[in-house]
């Protein structure tokens, strides 16, 4: 045994007490265990010449009359032993050592118990030396390394991938891997399937060692390969959704005039970090609430393949259309009534902000004038190469690098409007100069249009309004960008909305415009060398400044009111209860900490009680686990560190802790629900942008299933270099309805029976002659 071998090599000192021999064992190196100090350890051990644990003293030693003051008496020895701290097994040792087990007061190594037949290690029968250095020595021993290698070899040889690939020879495997990698490239780069055969021919010409055009080289076969590649990604999404997931949906019309619904799921990955994964497209015959409900249920059942998906779905996030979030007959309402009673509906926060800005602009007529000017300016330079060339010439004359005007309605988000305003303010001089040149040119057919644009852009009110409007757009854009991110959490949502309202309230419009007028506009009412006039209303600069300040103040006040209405927290009361998991809101005083969040926690337990019970969680233990975990986290992290952490930083770390995830598993079920709650459906908007690029007018006949497969490949994190073709190759090899032909089916017959067996007999799932050239796998 390892422990005996180590003891035998250490120097010892003997002492006699009460007729027994005590051996003092000198330590050659300091111990790492807590509570042990000094250079020697005292223990009762047998002499090397006998197996007895207690050895009588030699006859020459008088054990009754001779006094040995240097030796402790029995009571003194007992007192000394009682002061020593007893070594125990530490659970933290198993965090990085899954093979280490603790049973019946002993430590075991699962790998050595399984593969060490000679039982040369003490960790086979159980070790009681609860020291970290003992575990490290065993971990570095040759016996353990051999057992670890044997375990890896056993796992690799038993996987379905290896078993399937073993039935193929190396030449076939290499050819299939190249073909699947080529199909992945076609889908990843949004290329048509017709590019697949030429790419196979190109690789065959460049690399003569493998002919990719001999078999499985057609448009239909590329489609089949992409389907099997996408199936691997679907299996990964389904595995992540087995605990809890949220559904994100949106609808649009594609190039074939079909109503398409796109679905994403928000799940926790292997590190318990929230992530958004594409699920599928669904064609909806009629875009009403029953049709949307049937499409969503079909998407979940068919794509996720979860038998009890009702116990996994917790939230549905979509835009605020009445067909989605209608109180009585909306899609979410029908879903909760017919399938998932505990499911909550979440109105996309990014859409809420856009609607708030749109509502606030309705009461300001000059906003429509500004939008019409920006859109007309975009059309003037976007659809005419001559006008765009003339603007660049004006920019070079002024030594300015000009930007092309931006479409105000490029997307529904406020960023496009901000970019359009920024371009006008940056290239103001070049735009005004060029518009003036075109307006006075009789030869141009755009003279009348440019004259109207020039009159607007040289208006003092327009310049002052755009200057104040820039701050408004910058503030709203910062909030919009945050709300479009998939990583945005609930606490970030409410904090950022409140801070945006405060910024808009504290903005002094008159002071900012007054400072801008003094610094940028001369006494001759010139701005960057361009003479400004108020063509409609006569008056001095002060009167114009006051009118603009009033308009902008109305815009700010209207936006603040609309944001408060759209983001009224009472509408999301149940979702707001999850804010108790935000560590920044936890009280400082420990007495108050133990009672914090009990009301909100009770509401969550009532709402999700049946769901948690069906998933075998004990809801009665959640309150005690909550109070205990709050105190434990305060002690572990400290007050300052917790105040700087967000929910997305703290709780994934807690969930990764095996000890905490076991001790507080009932409470952490609610934490998992909180982490998968989405605050935005902007990812669905981005998905439709990709769909419009792929399913263009030239590919309008793409079926919904193929479109979903292409989307899975496009959204994957794999690149051409990191993509592993072996899993889809195996899935295709084993999943075909017909047996596939051999690569060399039409080659010369092999006279050698062993060669024939190597080519065809070992391929247990080999192909047959019934497969067509296009491949029907």
C-alpha positions in Angstrom: 0.0 0.0 0.0 1.2 3.5 -0.8 0.7 4.7 2.8 2.9 1.9 4.2 5.6 2.5 1.6 5.8 6.2 2.5 5.9 5.4 6.2 8.8 2.9 5.8 11.1 5.5 4.2 10.7 8.1 7.0 13.2 8.3 9.9 11.6 7.3 13.3 12.3 7.8 17.0 11.2 5.3 19.6 10.0 6.1 23.1 8.6 3.8 25.8 5.5 4.5 27.9 3.5 2.2 30.2 5.1 -0.9 28.8 4.4 0.0 25.1 6.7 1.2 22.5 5.8 4.5 20.7 7.4 5.4 17.4 7.9 9.0 16.6 7.9 9.6 12.8 9.9 12.6 11.6 8.3 14.5 8.7 10.6 15.2 5.8 8.4 17.9 4.4 5.7 20.3 5.8 2.1 19.1 5.8 -0.6 21.1 4.0 -3.5 20.0 6.1 -5.0 22.5 8.5 -4.5 22.1 12.3 -1.1 20.1 12.1 2.1 21.9 12.9 5.5 20.9 14.1 8.1 18.5 12.7 7.1 15.2 14.3 4.0 13.1 14.5 3.4 10.7 17.3 1.6 7.4 16.7 1.4 3.9 18.0 2.9 1.6 15.4 4.3 -2.0 15.5 7.9 -2.7 15.4 9.4 -3.8 12.0 10.0 -7.3 13.4 6.4 -8.1 14.4 2.9 -7.6 13.1 1.5 -6.7 16.5 0.1 -3.2 16.9 1.3 -2.9 20.5 4.8 -4.1 21.4 5.9 -4.9 25.0 8.9 -2.9 26.3 12.3 -4.7 26.6 13.0 -6.6 29.8 15.8 -4.3 30.8 13.4 -1.4 31.1 11.8 -1.1 34.5 8.3 -0.1 33.8 7.1 0.0 37.4 9.7 1.8 39.5 11.8 3.8 37.1 10.6 7.4 36.6 11.0 9.0 33.3 10.0 12.6 33.7 10.6 13.3 30.0 7.9 10.8 28.9 4.3 11.9 29.3 1.9 10.0 31.4 -1.2 8.4 29.9 -3.5 11.2 30.9 -1.2 13.8 29.4 -1.0 11.9 26.1 -4.8 11.7 26.0 -5.0 15.4 26.5 -2.5 16.0 23.8 -4.4 13.9 21.4 -7.7 15.6 22.2 -6.2 19.0 21.2 -5.5 17.7 17.6 -7.9 18.5 14.9 -9.4 15.4 13.3 -8.8 15.3 9.5 -11.9 14.9 7.4 -12.7 14.5 3.7 -13.3 17.9 1.9 -16.0 18.0 -0.7 -14.1 20.6 -2.7 -11.5 18.1 -3.6 -14.0 16.5 -6.0 -14.6 19.6 -8.0 -11.8 18.9 -10.4 -11.5 15.2 -9.7 -14.7 13.4 -10.8 -13.0 10.0 -10.2 -12.6 10.7 -6.4 -15.4 9.2 -4.3 -16.1 9.2 -0.6 -18.0 6.3 1.0 -18.2 4.9 4.5 -15.4 7.1 5.8 -12.9 6.2 3.0 -11.7 7.8 -0.2 -11.8 5.7 -3.4 -10.7 6.2 -7.0 -13.4 4.9 -9.4 -10.9 4.5 -12.2 -8.4 2.5 -10.2 -11.2 0.3 -8.8 -12.3 -0.4 -12.4 -8.9 -0.9 -14.2 -6.3 -1.6 -11.5 -6.5 -5.4 -11.2 -3.4 -5.7 -9.1 -4.9 -3.3 -6.5 -1.5 -1.7 -6.1 -3.0 1.6 -4.9 -4.6 2.3 -1.5 -7.4 4.1 -3.3 -8.8 0.8 -4.6 -9.8 -0.6 -1.2 -10.2 2.9 0.4 -7.8 5.4 1.9 -8.3 7.2 5.2 -5.4 9.6 4.8 -7.4 12.7 4.2 -4.7 14.9 2.9 -4.5 16.9 -0.3 -1.0 15.9 -1.0 -2.0 12.2 -0.7 -4.6 12.7 -3.4 -2.2 14.7 -5.6 0.4 11.9 -5.3 -2.1 9.3 -6.3 -3.2 11.6 -9.2 0.4 11.7 -10.5 1.1 8.0 -10.0 1.6 5.8 -13.0 -1.2 3.5 -11.8 -3.8 6.3 -12.0 -2.5 7.5 -15.3 -2.9 4.1 -16.8 -6.4 3.8 -15.5 -7.3 7.2 -16.9 -6.0 6.3 -20.3 -8.0 3.1 -20.2 -11.2 5.0 -19.4 -10.7 7.4 -22.3 -10.0 4.5 -24.7 -13.1 2.7 -23.5 -15.3 5.7 -24.0 -14.0 6.5 -27.4 -14.4 3.0 -28.7 -18.0 2.7 -27.4 -19.4 5.9 -29.0 -21.8 5.5 -31.9 -19.6 7.8 -34.0 -16.6 5.6 -33.7 -18.6 2.4 -34.2 -20.2 3.8 -37.3 -17.0 5.1 -38.8 -15.3 1.8 -38.1 -17.6 0.3 -40.7 -16.2 2.6 -43.4 -12.7 2.4 -44.8 -10.5 5.4 -44.6 -10.9 6.4 -48.2 -14.7 6.5 -48.0 -14.5 8.5 -44.7 -12.2 11.1 -46.2 -14.4 11.5 -49.3 -17.6 11.9 -47.2 -16.0 14.4 -44.9 -14.9 16.5 -47.8 -18.3 16.4 -49.4 -20.1 17.3 -46.1 -17.6 20.1 -45.5 -18.3 21.4 -49.0 -22.0 21.3 -48.4 -21.5 23.2 -45.1 -19.5 25.9 -47.0 -22.4 26.3 -49.5 -24.9 26.8 -46.7 -22.7 28.9 -44.5 -21.9 31.3 -47.2 -25.5 31.6 -48.4 -24.7 30.1 -51.8 -27.2 28.3 -53.9 -27.1 24.5 -54.1 -26.1 24.7 -57.7 -22.6 25.8 -56.5 -22.0 22.4 -54.9 -21.2 20.3 -58.1 -18.7 22.9 -59.4 -17.0 23.1 -56.0 -16.6 19.3 -56.0 -15.2 19.4 -59.5 -12.8 22.1 -58.5 -11.5 20.2 -55.5 -11.1 17.0 -57.6 -9.0 19.0 -60.1 -6.8 20.5 -57.4 -6.4 17.3 -55.4 -6.2 14.3 -57.6 -6.1 11.9 -54.6 -9.9 12.0 -54.1 -12.6 12.1 -56.7 -15.6 14.0 -55.2 -17.6 13.9 -58.5 -17.9 10.1 -58.7 -20.8 9.8 -56.3 -23.1 12.1 -54.3 -22.3 15.1 -56.4 -25.6 16.8 -57.3 -27.8 19.7 -56.2 -30.2 17.4 -54.4 -27.4 15.6 -52.6 -26.1 18.9 -51.3 -29.5 19.6 -50.0 -29.5 16.2 -48.2 -26.1 16.8 -46.7 -27.2 20.2 -45.4 -30.3 18.5 -43.8 -28.2 16.1 -41.9 -25.8 18.8 -40.8 -28.8 20.9 -39.5 -30.2 17.8 -37.7 -27.0 17.8 -35.5 -27.6 21.4 -34.5 -31.3 20.6 -33.8 -30.3 17.8 -31.5 -28.0 20.2 -29.6 -30.8 22.7 -29.2 -33.2 20.0 -28.0 -30.7 18.8 -25.4 -30.4 22.4 -24.0 -34.2 22.8 -23.8 -34.8 19.8 -21.6 -34.8 21.9 -18.5 -36.5 25.3 -19.1 -36.8 27.4 -22.2 -38.6 30.5 -23.5 -40.0 31.0 -27.0 -39.3 34.0 -29.2 -41.5 34.5 -32.2 -42.3 37.0 -35.0 -44.0 37.0 -38.4 -43.3 38.4 -41.8 -44.0 37.8 -45.5 -41.3 36.2 -47.7 -40.6 36.7 -51.4 -43.2 34.0 -52.3 -45.9 36.0 -50.5 -46.2 33.4 -47.8 -46.8 34.2 -44.1 -43.7 32.9 -42.3 -43.3 32.7 -38.6 -39.8 32.5 -37.2 -39.1 30.8 -33.8 -36.1 31.1 -31.5 -35.6 29.6 -28.0 -33.7 31.1 -25.1 -32.0 28.3 -23.1 -29.1 27.8 -20.7 -26.0 26.4 -22.3 -23.6 23.9 -20.7 -22.1 26.6 -18.5 -25.6 27.8 -17.4 -25.2 31.0 -19.5 -28.3 32.2 -21.3 -28.2 32.0 -25.0 -30.7 32.3 -27.9 -30.9 29.5 -30.5 -32.7 29.3 -33.8 -35.6 26.8 -33.8 -37.4 26.8 -37.1 -39.6 28.6 -39.7 -43.3 27.8 -39.9 -45.6 28.7 -42.8 -48.9 30.0 -41.4 -52.0 29.6 -43.6 -53.9 32.3 -41.7 -52.2 34.8 -39.4 -54.8 34.8 -36.7 -54.5 33.6 -33.1 -55.6 29.9 -33.8 -53.2 29.7 -36.7 -50.3 31.1 -34.7 -51.0 28.8 -31.8 -51.1 25.7 -34.0 -47.8 26.8 -35.7 -46.0 27.4 -32.4 -47.1 24.0 -30.9 -46.1 22.2 -34.1 -42.7 23.9 -34.1 -42.0 22.9 -30.5 -43.3 19.4 -30.8 -41.6 18.6 -34.2 -38.3 20.4 -33.7 -37.5 19.9 -30.0 -39.0 16.4 -29.7 -39.8 16.9 -26.0 -42.6 14.6 -24.8 -43.6 17.0 -22.0 -42.7 20.4 -23.5 -45.5 22.1 -21.5 -43.4 21.7 -18.3 -40.4 23.3 -20.0 -41.9 26.4 -21.7 -42.1 29.4 -19.3 -42.3 32.6 -21.3 -43.3 33.7 -24.9 -41.8 36.9 -26.2 -43.2 38.7 -29.2 -44.2 42.1 -30.5 -47.2 43.9 -29.2 -49.7 43.2 -32.0 -53.2 42.4 -30.7 -53.1 39.0 -32.5 -50.1 38.1 -30.2 -50.8 39.7 -26.9 -54.5 40.3 -27.0 -56.1 39.9 -23.5 -59.0 37.8 -24.7 -58.1 36.2 -28.0 -54.4 36.7 -28.5 -52.0 33.9 -29.4 -50.3 33.9 -26.0 -53.7 33.8 -24.2 -54.8 30.8 -26.3 -51.5 29.1 -25.6 -51.9 29.5 -21.8 -55.5 28.4 -21.9 -55.0 25.3 -24.0 -51.5 24.1 -23.3 -49.3 25.9 -20.8 -51.2 27.6 -17.9 -48.1 29.0 -16.2 -46.6 30.5 -19.4 -46.2 34.3 -19.4 -46.3 36.7 -22.3 -43.5 39.3 -22.7 -43.9 42.3 -25.0 -40.6 42.9 -26.7 -39.0 46.0 -25.0 -37.2 47.2 -28.2 -40.6 47.4 -29.9 -42.0 49.2 -26.9 -39.4 51.9 -27.2 -40.0 52.4 -31.0 -43.8 52.7 -30.4 -43.2 55.2 -27.6 -41.0 57.4 -29.9 -43.6 57.1 -32.8 -46.4 58.1 -30.5 -44.6 61.1 -29.1 -43.8 62.4 -32.7 -47.5 62.4 -33.7 -48.1 65.7 -31.8 -45.2 67.5 -33.5 -45.9 68.5 -37.1 -42.4 69.6 -37.8 -41.1 66.1 -37.2 -42.9 65.0 -40.3 -41.2 67.8 -42.2 -37.8 66.6 -41.0 -38.5 62.9 -41.9 -39.7 63.8 -45.3 -36.6 65.9 -46.0 -34.2 63.1 -44.8 -36.0 60.5 -46.9 -36.1 62.7 -50.0 -32.4 63.5 -49.6 -31.7 59.8 -49.4 -33.6 59.1 -52.6 -31.9 61.9 -54.5 -28.4 60.6 -54.0 -29.2 56.9 -53.7 -30.9 56.5 -57.1 -28.7 58.8 -59.1 -25.0 58.1 -59.7 -24.6 61.6 -61.2 -25.9 63.3 -58.1 -23.7 61.1 -55.9 -20.7 61.9 -58.0 -21.4 65.7 -57.8 -21.7 65.5 -54.0 -18.3 63.8 -53.8 -16.8 66.6 -56.0 -18.3 69.2 -53.6 -16.7 67.3 -50.7 -13.3 67.3 -52.3 -13.5 71.0 -53.0 -14.2 71.6 -49.3 -11.6 69.0 -48.2 -14.3 66.8 -46.6 -14.9 63.1 -47.0 -18.6 62.9 -47.5 -21.0 60.0 -46.6 -23.9 58.9 -48.6 -27.3 59.9 -47.1 -29.0 57.2 -45.1 -32.6 55.9 -45.4 -34.6 56.9 -42.4 -36.8 53.8 -42.5 -34.0 51.3 -43.2 -35.2 49.3 -40.2 -37.8 49.9 -37.5 -35.1 50.9 -35.0 -34.2 54.5 -34.1 -30.5 54.0 -35.0 -31.3 54.5 -38.7 -32.9 57.9 -38.0 -29.9 58.9 -35.9 -27.5 57.9 -38.7 -29.5 60.0 -41.2 -29.3 63.1 -39.0 -25.6 62.5 -38.2 -24.7 62.4 -41.9 -26.6 65.7 -42.6 -24.9 67.5 -39.7 -21.5 66.2 -40.6 -21.6 67.0 -44.4 -23.9 70.0 -44.0 -21.7 72.4 -46.1 -21.1 69.9 -48.9 -24.8 69.0 -49.1 -25.9 72.7 -49.1 -23.3 73.7 -51.7 -24.2 70.9 -54.1 -27.9 71.3 -53.7 -27.5 75.0 -54.5 -25.4 74.2 -57.6 -28.0 71.8 -59.0 -31.0 74.1 -58.1 -29.6 77.0 -60.3 -28.7 74.7 -63.2 -31.4 74.7 -65.9 -30.0 71.6 -67.5 -30.7 69.3 -64.6 -34.1 67.6 -64.3 -33.7 67.6 -60.6 -33.4 71.4 -60.2 -36.9 71.9 -58.8 -36.5 69.1 -56.2 -33.0 70.3 -55.2 -34.3 73.8 -54.8 -36.9 72.7 -52.3 -34.3 70.6 -50.4 -31.9 73.6 -50.4 -34.6 75.9 -49.0 -35.2 73.4 -46.1 -31.6 72.7 -45.3 -30.7 76.4 -45.2 -33.5 77.2 -42.7 -32.4 78.4 -39.3 -35.2 76.4 -37.7 -34.1 73.2 -39.4 -30.5 73.6 -38.2 -31.5 74.4 -34.6 -34.0 71.5 -34.6 -31.5 69.0 -35.9 -29.0 70.1 -33.3 -31.4 69.5 -30.4 -32.8 66.4 -32.1 -29.4 64.8 -32.2 -29.2 64.6 -28.4 -32.7 63.1 -28.3 -31.8 60.4 -30.8 -28.4 59.7 -29.1 -30.1 59.1 -25.8 -32.9 56.9 -27.3 -30.4 55.0 -29.4 -28.3 54.0 -26.4 -31.4 52.4 -24.8 -32.6 50.8 -28.1 -29.2 49.1 -28.7 -29.2 47.7 -25.2 -32.8 46.4 -25.6 -31.8 44.6 -28.8 -29.1 42.5 -27.2 -29.8 38.9 -26.2 -27.6 39.3 -23.2 -29.7 42.0 -21.6 -31.2 40.9 -18.3 -34.3 42.1 -16.4 -32.4 44.3 -13.9 -30.5 46.0 -16.8 -33.9 46.7 -18.5 -35.5 48.6 -15.6 -32.3 50.5 -14.6 -31.6 51.6 -18.2 -35.2 52.7 -18.8 -35.1 54.8 -15.5 -31.8 56.4 -16.4 -33.0 57.3 -19.9 -36.1 59.0 -18.5 -33.9 60.9 -16.1 -31.6 62.1 -18.9 -34.5 63.4 -21.0 -36.0 65.2 -18.0 -32.7 66.9 -17.1 -31.9 68.1 -20.7 -32.0 71.9 -20.8 -33.1 72.6 -24.4 -32.9 76.4 -24.3 -29.4 76.4 -22.7 -28.0 73.9 -25.2 -29.5 75.8 -28.2 -28.3 79.1 -26.9 -24.7 77.8 -26.5 -24.9 76.2 -30.0 -26.1 79.5 -31.5 -23.3 81.5 -29.8 -20.5 79.1 -30.8 -21.6 77.8 -34.3 -23.8 80.5 -35.9 -22.3 83.9 -36.7 -23.9 87.3 -36.3 -24.6 87.2 -40.0 -26.7 84.0 -39.4 -24.2 81.8 -41.2 -23.5 78.2 -40.3 -20.3 76.6 -41.7 -20.2 79.3 -44.4 -23.9 78.8 -45.5 -26.3 81.7 -45.1 -29.4 80.7 -43.0 -32.9 82.1 -43.4 -36.3 81.5 -42.0 -38.3 81.4 -45.1 -41.8 80.9 -43.6 -41.7 83.0 -40.4 -40.1 86.4 -40.0 -38.1 87.2 -36.9 -34.7 87.2 -35.4 -32.6 84.4 -34.1 -34.1 84.6 -30.6 -37.6 84.1 -31.8 -36.6 81.1 -33.9 -34.7 79.6 -31.0 -37.7 79.9 -28.8 -40.0 78.2 -31.3 -37.5 75.3 -31.7 -37.1 75.0 -28.0 -40.8 74.7 -27.5 -41.1 72.0 -30.2 -38.2 70.0 -28.8 -39.6 70.3 -25.2 -42.9 68.9 -26.4 -41.1 66.1 -28.1 -39.1 65.3 -24.9 -42.2 65.5 -22.6 -44.3 63.3 -25.0 -41.5 60.7 -25.2 -41.1 60.5 -21.4 -44.9 60.0 -20.9 -45.0 57.4 -23.7 -42.0 55.5 -22.3 -43.6 55.4 -18.9 -46.9 54.1 -20.3 -45.2 51.5 -22.5 -42.8 50.4 -19.8 -45.4 50.4 -17.0 -43.9 47.9 -14.6 -47.4 46.9 -13.2 -48.1 45.1 -16.5 -45.2 42.7 -15.9 -45.8 42.2 -12.2 -45.0 38.5 -12.2 -41.8 39.0 -14.2 -40.9 41.9 -12.0 -40.9 39.5 -9.0 -37.7 37.9 -10.4 -35.8 41.1 -9.6 -35.3 39.8 -6.0 -32.5 37.7 -7.6 -30.6 40.8 -8.5 -27.7 41.1 -5.9 -27.5 44.8 -6.3 -30.9 45.2 -4.6 -30.1 43.0 -1.6 -30.2 45.0 1.7 -27.0 45.8 3.5 -28.2 44.9 7.0 -28.0 41.2 7.8 -31.2 41.3 9.9 -33.2 42.6 7.0 -31.4 40.3 4.6 -33.0 37.2 6.0 -36.5 38.5 5.3 -35.8 40.1 2.0 -37.9 39.0 -1.0 -40.3 36.7 0.9 -43.4 38.2 -0.6 -42.1 38.1 -4.2 -40.8 34.6 -3.7 -44.2 33.4 -2.4 -45.9 34.8 -5.5 -43.4 33.0 -7.8 -44.0 29.7 -5.9 -47.8 30.0 -6.2 -47.5 30.8 -10.0 -45.0 28.0 -10.8 -46.0 25.6 -8.1 -47.6 23.0 -10.3 -44.7 23.2 -12.8 -42.1 22.7 -10.1 -44.1 19.9 -8.6 -44.4 18.0 -11.9 -40.6 18.3 -12.3 -40.2 16.9 -8.8 -39.0 20.0 -7.0 -40.1 20.5 -3.3 -41.6 24.0 -3.1 -41.9 23.8 0.7 -38.1 24.0 1.0 -37.7 27.0 -1.2 -38.2 29.7 1.5 -35.6 28.2 3.8 -33.2 27.6 0.9 -33.6 31.3 -0.1 -32.8 32.7 3.3 -29.8 30.4 3.8 -28.4 31.0 0.4 -28.6 34.8 0.8 -26.5 34.6 4.0 -24.0 32.2 2.5 -23.4 34.3 -0.6 -23.0 37.4 1.5 -20.3 35.6 3.5 -18.6 34.1 0.5 -18.5 37.1 -1.8 -18.8 40.1 0.5 -21.0 43.1 0.3 -18.9 45.2 -2.1 -18.4 42.4 -4.6 -22.1 41.5 -4.6 -23.0 45.1 -5.3 -20.9 45.1 -8.4 -22.3 41.8 -9.8 -25.4 41.3 -11.9 -27.7 38.3 -12.1 -26.0 37.1 -15.3 -22.6 37.1 -13.5 -23.6 35.6 -10.1 -26.1 32.9 -10.7 -24.3 30.9 -13.5 -21.4 30.7 -11.1 -23.7 29.4 -8.3 -25.3 26.8 -10.7 -21.8 25.6 -11.7 -21.0 24.8 -8.1 -22.0 21.2 -7.6 -22.4 21.5 -3.8 -24.7 24.5 -4.0 -26.6 23.2 -7.0 -27.4 20.1 -4.9 -28.1 21.8 -1.6 -30.3 24.6 -3.1 -31.7 22.7 -6.1 -35.4 23.7 -5.4 -34.6 27.4 -5.2 -32.2 27.3 -8.2 -35.1 26.0 -10.4 -36.6 29.5 -10.1 -33.2 31.0 -10.9 -33.1 28.9 -14.1 -36.5 30.2 -15.1 -35.3 33.8 -14.4 -32.2 33.4 -16.6 -34.2 32.2 -19.7 -36.7 35.1 -19.6 -36.1 37.2 -22.8 -36.6 40.9 -22.8 -36.5 41.4 -26.6 -37.4 39.6 -29.8 -35.0 41.6 -31.9 -33.2 38.4 -32.9 -36.3 37.4 -34.8 -36.0 40.7 -36.8 -32.4 39.8 -37.6 -33.5 36.4 -38.7 -36.0 37.8 -41.2 -33.2 40.0 -42.6 -31.2 36.9 -43.3 -34.2 35.1 -44.7 -34.8 37.9 -47.3 -31.2 37.6 -48.4 -31.4 33.8 -48.9 -35.0 33.5 -50.1 -34.8 36.2 -52.7 -36.9 36.5 -55.9 -34.6 34.1 -57.6 -35.0 31.4 -54.9 -38.6 32.0 -54.0 -39.5 28.3 -54.4 -37.3 27.3 -51.4 -39.4 25.2 -49.1 -39.8 26.1 -45.4 -38.0 23.0 -44.2 -34.9 23.7 -46.4 -35.0 27.3 -45.3 -34.9 26.2 -41.7 -31.9 23.8 -42.4 -30.0 26.6 -44.1 -30.7 28.9 -41.1 -29.4 26.4 -38.6 -26.1 26.1 -40.5 -25.9 29.9 -41.0 -26.5 30.6 -37.3 -24.1 28.0 -36.0 -20.8 29.2 -34.4 -18.8 26.7 -36.5 -16.6 28.0 -39.2 -15.2 26.2 -42.2 -12.1 25.4 -40.1 -13.8 24.3 -36.9 -16.7 22.4 -38.4 -16.6 18.6 -37.6 -18.2 16.6 -40.4 -18.0 13.2 -38.6 -21.4 13.5 -36.6 -23.5 14.3 -39.7 -21.6 11.8 -41.8 -22.5 9.1 -39.2 -26.1 10.3 -39.0 -26.4 10.2 -42.8 -24.6 6.8 -43.0 -27.0 5.2 -40.5 -30.2 7.1 -41.3 -30.7 6.4 -45.0 -33.8 4.5 -46.1 -31.8 2.7 -48.8 -28.4 1.1 -48.6 -25.8 3.2 -50.3 -23.6 1.9 -53.0 -19.9 1.4 -52.5 -17.5 3.9 -53.9 -15.9 1.4 -56.2 -19.1 -0.4 -57.2 -18.4 -0.2 -60.9 -14.7 -1.0 -60.5 -12.9 -4.3 -61.4 -13.9 -7.4 -59.6 -11.6 -8.5 -56.8 -10.4 -12.0 -57.0 -9.0 -12.0 -53.5 -11.8 -12.9 -51.1 -10.0 -11.0 -48.3 -9.9 -7.9 -50.4 -13.6 -8.2 -51.2 -14.4 -8.5 -47.6 -12.3 -5.4 -46.8 -14.1 -3.4 -49.4 -17.7 -4.5 -48.9 -18.1 -7.0 -46.1 -16.8 -4.8 -43.3 -19.2 -2.0 -44.3 -22.1 -3.1 -42.2 -24.3 -0.3 -43.5 -22.8 -0.1 -46.9 -24.7 1.1 -49.9 -26.5 -0.9 -52.6 -27.0 -0.3 -56.3 -30.5 1.0 -55.8 -29.3 4.5 -54.8 -29.5 7.0 -57.7 -26.7 9.3 -58.7 -28.2 12.2 -56.8 -28.3 10.3 -53.5 -31.5 9.8 -51.6 -30.0 9.5 -48.1 
